[in-house]
Structure formats: structure tokens, C-alpha cells
Amino acid sequence: MAYYFSGEQNEVNEPRIQADTSVAKWQTKNRRIPQNQLLVVIIFLVATISVEKWAVLGFVSTLSKSSVDPTMAWLYKSDYLEKKVNPSFLMIPTHRTLMTTTRLCAVSMKPAAEPLLASGKALAYSGELLIGITEKIGLYGGALSAAGANLRNAGDSVAQAAASCRFKTGMELVIDELREAGTCLLEGRDKLETAIDEARIDPADSKLVATLQASVGPMEQCGTSLEQAGKGIMIGAPINEIGQSLSNGGEALRSLSELILELGDHDLASDTQLCSQRMKFAADQMILAGQELQGIKKEKPKGKSWLKG
């Protein structure tokens, strides 16, 4: 730094000497500032890490007492510490809405698939034959024909349920189709009651009235049993109870098949016999399906008796 001692130059350069002296003092003072700043930064980092640690631990303890799983809390903890996410991450809700779904019983209906399919086909065919019988006795288009149509629809539903029994993912279809079959049979019971009122118009149909009255009970019992089988699958009932419901439905259907023989005269013997035969076969197969679910094994023929079949 240059100093001038001449009179004129000393007066002119005096402010410059003062300014240079102030700059020198400021530079000397600032040589100690970086050390102070480093100390402040270290203290700030230590405080920040401590606050984050206690915040995360408190958050984890809160989660463990709430509805969120503790395993998820550890995930949140590690994610927060490692990725250094924004502290607003801590403001997530600690309660979550529970969702409920229908849980089906984990049973296999596959053993009943084959006999139940044969039962459904035979039942649908017997309904078609019953409609043909009403045409020959002059009652086509009436309530008895509608009851035959309900039998046919019930058979179709049973066959569809049997087809879905082969797959584990088809349980909902099995439930729907079995309950639909039960509904069809219960509607058929109502049609039989209407057919009784129609048959009472002609005094000569007293035998038909008695036969229809006796048919109402088995039709209702079969429909109720199929409804119970579908309900049992839905609520997770034991598999033997589901099989028992199917067997009860088969027994009721067998009683109904015996009453079909009394519907017509000797002229219709062949038609009523065929209808009764198909319905009886449907009943036997439904009972067999129930026994398969119950674990009841058929006795195998001994020796050479199988040749007589």
C-alpha cells in the first residue's frame, strides 16, 4: 500500500488510507468465521439426525399400537432413514378401512361332478317328457305343463352346476346353479297347486287330483334340499352336510318319479313309464353324488358277479 506525505496528496488520499485499513480489519476477522461455521454445521447435523431418529421411533411405536402391521412400520422406518424422504411422509393416517369379501368354503366338489351331471341331464329330459304327457291328456299349456318346464329348467341348472364342480374357481357358479335349481322346483310346486285347482274342474279327474296333491310334497322337499346344498357351500358348511342335502333331494325326487306312473291311463303307460324311469335315474345319480361327498363308497362286486350287469 502506498502512502504519500506531500501536503496536497495527503489530504486527497486520507479517505483511501482509512478504507484500506477497514478492509484489512474485515479480512482478518473473517479468517476465524469458517471454523465457527463448520462447528455450527456439525451441531445442526447432529441435532437433525437425533430428531429424525426419535421421530421415526415414535412413529414406529404408534404404528405398532394402531391397525397397521408392525412389519409395515419397519418398512416405513427403513425407507425413511435410507432414502431421507420428506418429513411429510410421517403425516400418513394410522388407520385404514377394512374391506370384507365373501369367503367360500375350501372344499372340492369334483367327486360329485360326474353323477350330478348325469342327474341334471336325466331330470331335464323327464321334464320334457312330462310336457309331452300333458299334450296327450289335453292339459297342454296349463299349470302341469309349466311344472314340467320347471323340472326341465332345474335339470339344466343341476347339469351346469356339475360342469362347474370340476374347477376350484367355479364354486360361485355351483352355488348359483344349485340354488337356481331349487328355486325352479319350488316354482314347480306352486304350479302343481295351480294344476290341482284346474283338475278339480272336471269331476272325472279325481285320480289326477290325488296324484298331483301327493306330488307337491316331494317337489318341495327336492327344491329345498338343493337350496340347502347351495347355501351350505356359500356359508362353508362341512362337505358331508352338503352331500347329505343332495342325497335328501335325490330321495324326494325318487318319490316323485313313482307318482309319475299314475298320471295317465293305460294308453299313456309307455310315456309315463319312460318319464318315471328318467326321473328315477336322475334321483339315483343325485343320491350317488351326495354319497361321494359324504365319503360313502359303493360296494364293489365280488368274484365274477360283474358279468351279470
C-alpha positions as CSV (number, residue, x, y, z in Angstrom):
1,M,0.0,0.0,0.0
2,A,1.4,3.4,-1.0
3,Y,1.4,6.4,1.4
4,Y,2.0,9.9,0.2
5,F,3.3,12.6,2.6
6,S,3.0,15.6,0.4
7,G,0.6,18.1,1.7
8,E,-1.8,18.1,-1.2
9,Q,-1.7,14.4,-1.8
10,N,-2.1,13.6,1.9
11,E,-5.3,15.5,2.1
12,V,-6.6,13.7,-1.1
13,N,-5.5,10.2,-0.1
14,E,-6.6,10.2,3.5
15,P,-10.0,8.6,2.8
16,R,-8.2,5.8,0.8
17,I,-5.9,5.1,3.8
18,Q,-9.0,4.7,6.1
19,A,-10.8,2.5,3.6
20,D,-7.8,0.2,3.1
21,T,-7.5,-0.1,6.9
22,S,-11.2,-1.2,7.3
23,V,-10.8,-3.8,4.6
24,A,-7.8,-5.3,6.3
25,K,-9.6,-5.5,9.6
26,W,-12.6,-7.2,7.9
27,Q,-10.4,-9.8,6.2
28,T,-8.6,-10.5,9.5
29,K,-11.9,-11.0,11.3
30,N,-13.3,-13.3,8.7
31,R,-10.4,-15.8,8.9
32,R,-12.0,-17.2,12.0
33,I,-15.5,-17.4,10.6
34,P,-15.2,-20.7,8.6
35,Q,-14.2,-22.5,11.8
36,N,-17.3,-21.2,13.6
37,Q,-19.5,-22.1,10.6
38,L,-18.1,-25.6,10.5
39,L,-18.9,-26.1,14.2
40,V,-22.5,-24.8,13.6
41,V,-23.0,-27.1,10.7
42,I,-21.8,-30.1,12.8
43,I,-24.1,-29.2,15.6
44,F,-27.0,-28.8,13.2
45,L,-26.5,-32.2,11.6
46,V,-26.2,-34.0,14.9
47,A,-29.4,-32.3,16.1
48,T,-31.2,-33.2,12.8
49,I,-30.2,-36.8,13.0
50,S,-31.3,-37.1,16.6
51,V,-34.7,-35.5,15.8
52,E,-35.2,-37.8,12.8
53,K,-34.3,-40.9,14.9
54,W,-36.7,-40.1,17.7
55,A,-39.4,-39.1,15.2
56,V,-39.1,-42.4,13.4
57,L,-39.0,-44.4,16.6
58,G,-42.1,-42.7,17.9
59,F,-43.8,-43.2,14.5
60,V,-43.0,-46.9,14.6
61,S,-44.4,-47.3,18.2
62,T,-47.5,-45.5,17.1
63,L,-47.9,-47.9,14.1
64,S,-47.4,-50.9,16.3
65,K,-50.4,-49.8,18.5
66,S,-52.6,-49.0,15.5
67,S,-54.2,-51.1,12.9
68,V,-51.2,-51.1,10.6
69,D,-49.0,-54.1,10.8
70,P,-45.6,-53.8,12.6
71,T,-43.9,-55.2,9.6
72,M,-45.1,-52.3,7.5
73,A,-43.8,-50.0,10.2
74,W,-40.3,-51.4,9.9
75,L,-40.6,-50.9,6.1
76,Y,-41.6,-47.2,6.7
77,K,-38.7,-46.8,9.1
78,S,-36.1,-48.2,6.8
79,D,-37.5,-46.3,3.8
80,Y,-37.4,-43.0,5.8
81,L,-33.9,-43.5,7.2
82,E,-32.3,-44.7,4.0
83,K,-34.0,-42.6,1.3
84,K,-34.3,-39.4,3.5
85,V,-37.8,-38.7,2.3
86,N,-39.7,-35.6,3.2
87,P,-40.9,-35.4,6.8
88,S,-44.4,-35.0,5.5
89,F,-44.3,-38.8,4.9
90,L,-45.0,-39.1,8.7
91,M,-48.4,-37.5,8.2
92,I,-50.0,-40.6,6.7
93,P,-53.1,-41.9,8.5
94,T,-52.5,-44.7,11.0
95,H,-56.0,-46.3,10.5
96,R,-57.2,-48.0,7.3
97,T,-60.7,-49.0,6.2
98,L,-61.3,-52.7,6.4
99,M,-62.8,-54.4,3.3
100,T,-64.8,-57.6,3.6
101,T,-65.4,-60.2,0.9
102,T,-67.5,-63.3,0.7
103,R,-65.3,-66.3,1.6
104,L,-66.3,-69.6,0.1
105,C,-65.5,-72.9,1.8
106,A,-62.4,-74.6,0.6
107,V,-64.0,-77.9,-0.4
108,S,-63.7,-79.8,-3.6
109,M,-67.0,-80.7,-5.3
110,K,-65.2,-82.7,-8.0
111,P,-66.2,-86.2,-6.8
112,A,-69.8,-85.2,-7.3
113,A,-69.3,-83.8,-10.8
114,E,-69.9,-86.9,-12.9
115,P,-73.0,-88.3,-11.2
116,L,-74.5,-84.8,-10.7
117,L,-74.1,-84.1,-14.4
118,A,-75.9,-87.3,-15.3
119,S,-78.7,-86.4,-12.8
120,G,-79.2,-83.0,-14.4
121,K,-79.4,-84.3,-17.9
122,A,-81.9,-87.0,-16.9
123,L,-84.0,-84.6,-14.9
124,A,-84.2,-82.1,-17.8
125,Y,-85.3,-85.0,-20.1
126,S,-88.0,-86.1,-17.7
127,G,-89.4,-82.6,-17.7
128,E,-89.6,-82.6,-21.5
129,L,-91.4,-86.0,-21.3
130,L,-93.9,-84.6,-18.7
131,I,-94.7,-81.7,-21.1
132,G,-95.4,-84.3,-23.8
133,I,-97.7,-86.2,-21.5
134,T,-99.8,-83.1,-20.8
135,E,-100.3,-82.7,-24.5
136,K,-101.7,-86.2,-24.9
137,I,-104.1,-85.8,-21.9
138,G,-105.4,-82.5,-23.1
139,L,-103.7,-80.3,-20.4
140,Y,-101.0,-78.8,-22.6
141,G,-100.3,-75.2,-21.8
142,G,-101.7,-75.4,-18.3
143,A,-100.1,-75.4,-14.9
144,L,-99.0,-79.0,-15.2
145,S,-97.1,-78.2,-18.4
146,A,-95.5,-75.3,-16.5
147,A,-94.4,-77.7,-13.8
148,G,-92.8,-79.9,-16.4
149,A,-90.9,-76.8,-17.8
150,N,-89.7,-76.1,-14.2
151,L,-88.4,-79.6,-14.0
152,R,-86.5,-79.2,-17.3
153,N,-85.0,-75.9,-16.1
154,A,-84.0,-77.4,-12.8
155,G,-82.2,-80.2,-14.6
156,D,-80.3,-77.7,-16.8
157,S,-79.2,-75.8,-13.7
158,V,-78.1,-79.0,-12.0
159,A,-76.1,-80.1,-15.1
160,Q,-74.4,-76.6,-15.2
161,A,-73.5,-76.9,-11.6
162,A,-72.0,-80.3,-12.2
163,A,-69.9,-78.9,-15.0
164,S,-68.5,-76.2,-12.7
165,C,-67.8,-78.7,-10.0
166,R,-64.7,-79.8,-11.9
167,F,-62.9,-76.5,-11.3
168,K,-61.9,-74.9,-8.0
169,T,-62.7,-71.4,-9.4
170,G,-66.2,-72.4,-10.3
171,M,-67.7,-72.6,-6.7
172,E,-69.7,-69.4,-7.2
173,L,-71.3,-70.9,-10.3
174,V,-72.1,-74.1,-8.4
175,I,-73.8,-72.1,-5.7
176,D,-75.8,-70.1,-8.1
177,E,-76.9,-73.0,-10.2
178,L,-77.8,-75.3,-7.3
179,R,-79.9,-72.6,-5.7
180,E,-81.5,-71.8,-9.1
181,A,-82.4,-75.4,-9.5
182,G,-84.0,-75.3,-6.0
183,T,-85.9,-72.2,-7.0
184,C,-87.2,-73.8,-10.2
185,L,-88.5,-76.8,-8.2
186,L,-90.2,-74.6,-5.7
187,E,-91.9,-72.7,-8.5
188,G,-92.9,-76.1,-9.9
189,R,-94.6,-76.9,-6.6
190,D,-96.7,-73.7,-6.9
191,K,-97.6,-74.8,-10.5
192,L,-98.7,-78.2,-9.2
193,E,-101.0,-76.5,-6.7
194,T,-102.5,-74.5,-9.5
195,A,-102.8,-77.7,-11.6
196,I,-104.8,-79.2,-8.7
197,D,-107.3,-76.4,-9.0
198,E,-107.5,-76.8,-12.7
199,A,-108.1,-80.6,-12.5
200,R,-110.9,-80.1,-10.0
201,I,-113.0,-78.5,-12.7
202,D,-113.6,-81.9,-14.3
203,P,-115.0,-84.5,-11.8
204,A,-113.6,-87.3,-13.9
205,D,-110.1,-86.2,-13.0
206,S,-110.3,-87.1,-9.3
207,K,-107.5,-89.6,-9.7
208,L,-105.3,-86.9,-11.3
209,V,-106.1,-84.5,-8.4
210,A,-105.0,-87.1,-5.8
211,T,-101.8,-87.8,-7.8
212,L,-101.0,-84.1,-8.0
213,Q,-101.7,-83.5,-4.3
214,A,-99.2,-86.3,-3.4
215,S,-96.6,-84.8,-5.8
216,V,-96.5,-81.4,-4.1
217,G,-94.5,-82.6,-1.1
218,P,-91.7,-84.4,-2.9
219,M,-91.3,-81.5,-5.3
220,E,-91.0,-79.0,-2.4
221,Q,-88.6,-81.2,-0.5
222,C,-86.3,-81.7,-3.5
223,G,-86.2,-77.9,-4.2
224,T,-85.5,-77.2,-0.5
225,S,-82.7,-79.7,-0.4
226,L,-80.9,-78.3,-3.5
227,E,-81.3,-74.8,-2.0
228,Q,-79.7,-76.0,1.2
229,A,-76.8,-77.6,-0.7
230,G,-76.0,-74.3,-2.4
231,K,-76.3,-72.4,0.9
232,G,-74.0,-74.9,2.6
233,I,-71.3,-74.2,0.0
234,M,-71.7,-70.5,0.4
235,I,-71.5,-70.4,4.3
236,G,-68.7,-73.0,4.5
237,A,-70.7,-75.9,5.9
238,P,-68.9,-79.3,6.2
239,I,-68.7,-81.3,3.0
240,N,-70.7,-84.2,4.4
241,E,-73.7,-81.9,5.2
242,I,-73.6,-80.7,1.6
243,G,-73.6,-84.3,0.4
244,Q,-76.5,-85.1,2.8
245,S,-78.6,-82.3,1.3
246,L,-78.0,-83.7,-2.2
247,S,-79.0,-87.2,-1.0
248,N,-82.2,-85.9,0.6
249,G,-83.0,-84.2,-2.7
250,G,-82.5,-87.4,-4.6
251,E,-84.8,-89.3,-2.2
252,A,-87.5,-86.8,-2.7
253,L,-87.1,-87.0,-6.5
254,R,-87.3,-90.8,-6.3
255,S,-90.7,-90.5,-4.6
256,L,-91.9,-88.0,-7.2
257,S,-90.8,-90.5,-10.0
258,E,-93.1,-93.1,-8.6
259,L,-96.1,-90.8,-8.7
260,I,-95.5,-90.0,-12.4
261,L,-96.7,-93.5,-13.2
262,E,-100.2,-92.7,-12.0
263,L,-100.7,-89.6,-14.2
264,G,-102.1,-91.3,-17.3
265,D,-104.3,-94.3,-18.3
266,H,-103.1,-97.4,-20.0
267,D,-102.8,-95.6,-23.3
268,L,-100.0,-93.4,-21.8
269,A,-98.3,-96.2,-20.0
270,S,-95.2,-96.1,-22.2
271,D,-94.8,-92.3,-21.9
272,T,-95.4,-92.2,-18.1
273,Q,-93.1,-95.2,-17.6
274,L,-90.3,-93.5,-19.6
275,C,-90.7,-90.2,-17.7
276,S,-90.7,-92.0,-14.4
277,Q,-87.6,-94.1,-15.4
278,R,-85.6,-91.0,-16.4
279,M,-86.6,-89.2,-13.2
280,K,-85.7,-92.2,-11.1
281,F,-82.3,-92.4,-12.8
282,A,-81.8,-88.7,-12.0
283,A,-82.7,-89.3,-8.4
284,D,-80.3,-92.3,-8.1
285,Q,-77.4,-90.2,-9.6
286,M,-78.2,-87.3,-7.2
287,I,-78.0,-89.7,-4.3
288,L,-74.8,-91.1,-5.6
289,A,-73.3,-87.6,-5.8
290,G,-74.3,-87.0,-2.2
291,Q,-72.7,-90.2,-1.2
292,E,-69.5,-89.3,-3.0
293,L,-69.3,-86.1,-1.0
294,Q,-70.0,-87.9,2.2
295,G,-67.3,-90.4,1.6
296,I,-69.6,-93.4,1.3
297,K,-68.0,-95.9,-1.0
298,K,-70.0,-98.3,-3.2
299,E,-69.5,-102.0,-2.6
300,K,-67.5,-103.5,-5.5
301,P,-68.9,-106.7,-6.9
302,K,-67.0,-109.8,-5.8
303,G,-65.9,-112.6,-8.0
304,K,-67.5,-112.7,-11.4
305,S,-70.8,-111.1,-10.4
306,W,-69.9,-108.0,-12.5
307,L,-70.5,-110.1,-15.6
308,K,-74.2,-110.2,-14.8
309,G,-74.7,-106.5,-15.1
